[in-house]
Amino acid sequence: MKNIKGTKLDTLEGTTEKLGDLLYHEGPLLSLFVNSDDSNSYYLYKWTDCDETVNRWLVVQLSSNELKKFFDKKKSLRAIFQTNPKLYLVDIDNQVAVKRVQSCPATALPEAYLPRKDSMFVEETFTEFADEFRLFLTDTGKKKVVKLV
């Protein structure tokens, strides 16, 4: 794995709870978490790298408004990661234990860690959970409970 310069942290801000996977291919590639202490604060976990002991996730904290822009195709996934000041690398082992957390700016990341330039939401590419959550973000969908994990 690449050595990234950042600030070592003990944990992410707040307690997170996984809601579901937005992209999945032989394992989760992009997962959505909610901050248990603030239901308007979400985290996207993008799988970026691995070695023999851990999987590395690029994590961004964002609001429901930012998520809605992504689902409405007004903002790419890449733009979300590149413009957000709350960006983290989290190394997680096979027992799902967090081994390392660090904050870092998008400029410190290798190109391969960032989403592709054309990373817009496309219904056919994303999971059923992504479609359900997109509906949840609309006024009509808020009546549903969304948690598919």
C-alpha positions, 0 to 999 in steps of 0.5 A, a space after each residue: 500500500 502507498 504511504 500517505 502523508 496525513 494526520 494520525 487520528 484515534 478515530 473518526 468523528 462520531 460513532 458510525 453505523 453502516 446503512 448499506 453498500 452503494 457499489 458492490 462487486 465481489 465485495 463492497 466498493 462504496 458503502 454508506 454510513 450514518 453518524 449515530 449522533 447526527 442523522 444528517 451527517 453521513 460517511 461514504 467509504 470508498 475501497 482504495 487499496 489493500 495488503 495482506 492484513 488490511 483494506 484501506 478505505 477513503 472516507 468522506 463526511 458529508 451532509 444529506 444535501 451533498 448526497 442528494 446532489 450526487 443522486 440528482 447527478 449534480 455532483 460527481 463522486 470525485 468532486 465530493 471527495 476532492 472538495 470536502 475538507 473532512 477526508 480520511 484514510 481508514 485501514 480495517 483488518 479482516 476482523 473489521 477492526 480499525 487499525 489506523 485512521 488519518 486525515 489528509 487532503 485530497 491533494 495528498 492522495 494518489 490518483 488511483 485512490 480518487 473516484 474516476 472523473 466520470 463518477 456520476 450516479 448511474 442507476 444501473 451501476 449502483 445497488 438496489 440499496 442506492 436506489 432505495 436511499 435516493 428515494 429516502 432523500 426525497 420528501 416522499 421517500 422519508 416515510 420509509 425506513 432505509 437500512 438494508 444491511 
